Amino acid sequence: MLISAFLCFSGSFLLAQSYIGRLSHNVILCAFYLICTGIGGSASYLCALDSQINDFFFINKENPNDNRIYGFLIFMAITMASGMILGSFFLVVQDQEEDEVDDVKPKNNHSNDISRVVIQSETSPLLQTKSTSLSGLKFFLHPAGFALFFTMFIVLGFGYVYLAGIGQMLMSLSQDPTVGSQHLRNIHVSIFSIGNCVSRALFGTLSDFLKRRFHIHRLWIFWSASLAFLLTTNFLVRSVDSADDLLFGTIMMAIVYGAVFGVAPASTAEFGTQVFVRNWGWLLYSPAFGSQIFNILFGILYDAQAKRQGAQFCKGAVCFQNTFLIGNVLGVACLFVLGWAIANQRSKKYLSVSTST
């Protein structure tokens, strides 16, 4: 790992020196610097993988000779390659010009102003014209942009906390934390992964269908996901007494997590396809910050409760209830922020259509 760190630092550092002219601009040298960076990144990944291989993730403790590492790595290689190859057949560039022009273009017909305002407020992009794009600080100051960031910060942050802390939660609810905890954790992680995958595909498709067919804006998908998040955290606070009860929470949290992540890219693209990568990159900081902050919060509250109980391992649902109680309050805040963004969009669309007719 130390060699990996040295290679990653050296490659980027030397490339930076070439960029400002302190070192040669020779293409071969610059390529060599990039190769060093790539080797360092790959080496660190292999070190991490090796540490896991020699840990309990891959070795059967009951039968140490039952080593299936080779089969797992081959499965991982085939699965990743198959997914990428399959996706290459469906990856196309969607032309949104016609939709944007139809949605934004006003008509001089006073007889159906009210119905047209309602339809335009839902189907038109978050920005009024296709020539306008928002990025940087303006993106976050826009009501819809702020609502997207805030929702991803809360919902995805707590979703990651749930996934990372599922082991501790199961141990807290088990009569004997040393019996079957790893098996239960694997089941919940698998259920979360499957639910997340299905939810992304389902709600991503559903958001497009609802917008085109019934003129329902994607912000309503976020609002619905936030409502489901609120109900899920309320369930985790009030209704979980055993490890079996936690199964419903895992399924619901996976659905909410996948719904937000599945619809967020399309909503971000409505701020301008030319600045989509930049805006999406900024938005991805929200779950990163949220997961770190709420993970720290989860650990502090868990350790505090374990200290009160005078034990190394905290016992009972009380170990994580306070964390999700905070999530419950923040879920209400998400609903208000998204409602404000939706109302703001409708108001702007109404004023735009009224002044043009």
C-alpha positions in Angstrom: 0.0 0.0 0.0 2.9 2.4 0.7 4.3 1.7 -2.8 0.8 2.3 -4.3 0.6 5.6 -2.4 4.0 6.6 -3.7 3.2 5.7 -7.3 -0.2 7.6 -7.2 1.4 10.7 -5.7 4.4 10.6 -8.0 2.4 10.2 -11.2 0.1 13.1 -10.5 2.8 15.3 -9.0 5.2 14.8 -11.9 2.3 15.4 -14.4 1.5 18.7 -12.6 5.2 19.8 -12.9 5.1 19.1 -16.7 1.8 21.0 -16.9 3.4 24.2 -15.5 6.6 23.8 -17.5 9.0 22.7 -14.8 9.5 19.3 -16.5 9.6 18.3 -20.1 6.3 18.2 -22.1 7.4 15.0 -23.8 4.3 12.9 -24.5 6.0 9.6 -23.6 7.0 11.0 -20.2 3.5 12.3 -19.5 2.1 8.9 -20.5 4.6 7.2 -18.2 3.3 9.4 -15.3 -0.3 8.4 -16.0 0.8 4.7 -16.2 2.4 5.1 -12.7 -0.9 6.6 -11.4 -2.9 3.7 -12.9 -0.5 1.1 -11.5 -0.7 2.6 -8.1 -4.5 2.7 -8.1 -4.7 -1.0 -9.3 -2.1 -2.1 -6.8 -4.0 -0.5 -3.9 -7.2 -2.2 -5.1 -5.4 -5.5 -5.2 -4.0 -5.0 -1.7 -7.5 -4.3 -0.4 -8.9 -7.3 -2.2 -6.1 -9.5 -0.8 -6.9 -8.3 2.7 -10.5 -9.3 2.2 -9.6 -12.6 0.7 -7.6 -13.4 3.8 -10.5 -12.3 6.0 -13.9 -13.8 6.7 -15.6 -12.6 3.5 -14.1 -15.4 1.4 -12.9 -18.0 3.8 -15.3 -20.5 5.4 -14.3 -20.5 9.0 -16.0 -23.8 9.6 -14.0 -25.4 6.8 -10.9 -23.4 6.0 -10.0 -25.7 3.1 -13.2 -24.7 1.3 -11.6 -21.9 -0.7 -13.7 -20.6 -3.5 -11.8 -17.5 -4.3 -11.0 -18.5 -7.9 -14.7 -19.1 -8.7 -15.7 -15.8 -7.1 -13.2 -13.8 -9.1 -14.2 -15.5 -12.4 -17.8 -14.8 -11.6 -17.0 -11.2 -10.9 -15.1 -10.8 -14.1 -17.8 -12.4 -16.3 -20.6 -10.4 -14.6 -18.9 -7.0 -15.0 -18.0 -7.7 -18.6 -21.5 -9.0 -19.5 -23.1 -5.9 -18.0 -20.9 -3.6 -19.9 -21.3 -5.5 -23.2 -25.1 -5.6 -22.8 -25.3 -1.9 -21.9 -23.3 -1.0 -25.1 -26.2 -2.2 -27.3 -28.7 0.2 -25.6 -26.4 3.3 -25.0 -27.7 6.0 -27.3 -27.8 9.8 -27.2 -31.3 11.1 -26.6 -32.3 14.1 -28.6 -34.3 16.3 -26.3 -34.6 19.3 -28.6 -38.0 18.5 -29.9 -39.5 17.9 -26.5 -38.0 21.1 -25.0 -39.3 23.2 -27.9 -42.8 21.7 -27.7 -42.9 22.1 -23.9 -41.7 25.7 -23.7 -43.3 27.2 -26.9 -46.4 29.3 -25.9 -49.6 29.3 -27.9 -51.9 32.2 -28.4 -55.0 30.5 -27.3 -56.8 32.1 -24.4 -59.6 29.4 -24.1 -57.4 26.8 -22.5 -54.9 28.9 -20.5 -55.5 27.2 -17.2 -55.1 23.6 -18.5 -52.0 24.6 -20.6 -50.4 26.2 -17.6 -50.8 23.0 -15.5 -49.4 20.9 -18.3 -46.4 23.1 -19.0 -45.7 23.4 -15.3 -45.2 19.6 -15.1 -43.8 18.7 -18.5 -41.4 21.5 -19.3 -37.8 21.4 -18.2 -36.6 22.9 -14.9 -35.2 25.8 -17.0 -37.3 27.8 -19.4 -35.2 27.7 -22.6 -32.9 25.2 -24.0 -30.2 27.8 -24.6 -30.0 28.4 -20.8 -27.9 26.2 -18.6 -27.2 26.5 -14.9 -24.1 25.3 -13.2 -21.9 26.0 -10.2 -23.4 28.2 -7.5 -26.4 29.2 -9.7 -27.4 25.5 -9.8 -27.5 25.2 -6.1 -29.3 28.5 -5.6 -32.0 27.3 -8.0 -34.9 25.9 -5.9 -34.9 22.6 -7.8 -31.2 22.2 -7.7 -31.0 22.8 -4.0 -33.9 20.4 -3.4 -32.1 17.7 -5.4 -28.9 18.2 -3.4 -30.7 18.3 -0.1 -32.8 15.1 -0.8 -29.7 13.2 -2.0 -27.8 14.4 1.1 -30.5 13.1 3.5 -32.0 10.0 1.8 -28.8 8.6 0.2 -26.8 9.5 3.2 -29.0 7.6 5.6 -29.4 4.8 3.0 -25.7 4.2 3.1 -25.6 4.4 6.9 -28.3 1.7 7.0 -26.3 -0.5 4.6 -23.0 0.0 6.5 -24.5 -0.4 9.9 -26.8 -3.4 9.2 -24.3 -5.7 10.9 -24.4 -3.7 14.2 -28.1 -3.4 14.0 -28.6 -7.2 13.6 -26.2 -7.9 16.4 -28.1 -5.5 18.6 -31.4 -7.3 17.9 -30.0 -10.9 18.2 -30.1 -12.9 21.4 -26.6 -14.2 20.7 -24.5 -11.8 18.6 -21.9 -14.5 17.8 -24.4 -17.0 16.2 -25.3 -16.5 12.5 -24.7 -12.8 12.5 -22.6 -12.9 9.3 -25.1 -15.1 7.5 -27.9 -12.7 8.4 -25.9 -9.7 7.3 -25.2 -11.3 4.0 -28.9 -11.9 3.4 -29.8 -8.3 4.2 -27.0 -6.9 2.0 -28.1 -9.1 -0.9 -31.7 -8.0 -0.4 -30.6 -4.4 -0.3 -28.5 -4.8 -3.5 -31.3 -6.5 -5.4 -33.9 -4.0 -4.2 -31.7 -1.1 -5.1 -31.0 -2.4 -8.6 -34.6 -3.1 -9.4 -35.8 0.2 -7.9 -33.3 2.2 -10.0 -34.5 0.6 -13.2 -38.2 0.7 -12.3 -38.4 4.3 -11.1 -36.1 5.6 -13.8 -38.5 4.2 -16.4 -41.5 5.2 -14.4 -40.4 8.8 -14.1 -40.1 9.1 -17.9 -43.5 7.4 -18.5 -45.3 9.5 -16.0 -43.8 12.7 -17.3 -44.6 12.0 -21.0 -48.0 10.3 -20.5 -49.5 12.0 -17.4 -47.4 15.2 -17.3 -46.1 14.4 -13.8 -42.7 16.0 -13.2 -39.8 14.0 -11.8 -39.6 16.2 -8.7 -42.8 14.3 -7.6 -40.8 11.1 -7.7 -38.4 12.6 -5.3 -41.2 13.8 -3.1 -42.7 10.3 -3.1 -39.4 8.7 -2.3 -38.9 11.2 0.6 -42.3 10.3 1.9 -41.4 6.6 1.8 -38.1 7.4 3.5 -40.1 9.2 6.3 -42.4 6.2 6.7 -39.4 3.8 6.7 -37.4 5.7 9.4 -40.6 5.9 11.5 -41.0 2.1 11.2 -37.3 1.7 12.3 -37.9 3.9 15.3 -41.3 2.5 16.4 -41.8 -1.0 15.2 -38.5 -2.9 15.2 -38.1 -5.4 18.1 -36.3 -8.3 16.5 -34.0 -9.2 13.6 -37.0 -10.5 11.6 -38.7 -7.1 11.8 -35.6 -5.5 10.2 -36.3 -7.2 6.9 -39.1 -4.8 6.0 -36.8 -1.9 6.8 -34.1 -3.3 4.5 -36.5 -3.7 1.6 -38.0 -0.2 2.0 -34.7 1.5 2.4 -33.3 -0.2 -0.7 -36.4 0.9 -2.8 -36.0 4.5 -1.6 -32.3 4.5 -2.2 -32.7 3.1 -5.7 -35.5 5.5 -6.6 -33.6 8.6 -5.7 -30.4 7.4 -7.5 -32.3 6.2 -10.5 -34.2 9.5 -11.2 -31.5 12.0 -10.1 -29.4 11.9 -13.4 -32.5 12.7 -15.6 -33.5 15.6 -13.3 -30.0 16.9 -13.4 -29.9 16.8 -17.2 -32.9 19.3 -17.3 -30.5 22.0 -16.1 -28.7 21.7 -19.4 -27.1 18.7 -21.1 -23.9 20.7 -21.8 -23.2 21.1 -18.1 -24.7 17.7 -17.0 -21.4 16.1 -16.1 -20.4 19.1 -14.0 -23.7 19.4 -12.2 -23.9 15.6 -11.6 -20.3 15.6 -10.3 -21.3 18.3 -7.8 -24.5 16.5 -6.8 -22.5 13.3 -6.0 -20.8 15.1 -3.2 -24.2 15.2 -1.4 -24.4 11.4 -0.6 -20.6 11.4 0.1 -21.0 14.1 2.7 -24.2 12.7 4.0 -22.9 9.2 4.5 -19.8 10.4 6.4 -21.7 12.8 8.6 -24.5 10.3 9.4 -22.1 7.4 9.9 -20.3 9.4 12.5 -23.6 10.2 14.1 -24.6 6.6 14.1 -21.3 5.6 15.7 -21.5 8.3 18.4 -25.1 7.4 19.4 -24.4 3.6 19.3 -21.3 3.9 21.5 -23.1 6.2 23.9 -25.9 3.7 24.4 -23.4 0.8 24.8 -21.6 2.9 27.5 -24.9 3.4 29.3 -25.5 -0.4 29.2 -22.0 -1.0 30.4 -21.3 -3.5 27.6 -19.0 -3.8 24.6 -22.0 -4.5 22.3 -25.1 -2.5 22.5 -28.3 -4.5 22.9 -31.8 -3.6 21.7 -33.4 -1.4 19.1 -32.6 1.6 21.3 -29.0 1.4 19.8 -30.1 2.8 16.5 -33.5 4.4 17.2 -32.1 7.8 17.9 -30.2 7.9 14.6 -33.3 7.1 12.6 -35.3 9.5 14.7 -33.1 12.3 13.4 -33.6 10.8 9.9 -37.3 11.0 10.5 -37.1 14.7 11.3 -34.9 15.3 8.3 -37.3 13.4 6.1 -40.0 15.9 7.0 -37.6 18.7 6.0 -37.1 16.9 2.6 -40.8 17.0 2.0 -41.0 20.7 2.7 -38.0 21.6 0.6 -39.2 19.5 -2.4 -42.7 21.0 -2.0 -41.2 24.5 -2.0 -39.3 23.6 -5.2 -42.4 22.2 -6.9 -44.5 25.2 -6.0 -41.7 27.6 -7.2 -41.6 25.8 -10.5 -45.3 26.0 -11.0 -45.4 29.6 -10.1 -42.6 30.5 -12.6 -44.3 28.5 -15.4 -47.6 30.2 -14.7 -46.1 33.7 -14.9 -44.2 32.8 -18.0 -47.3 31.5 -19.8 -49.5 34.4 -18.6 -47.1 37.1 -19.8 -46.7 35.4 -23.2 -50.4 35.1 -24.0 
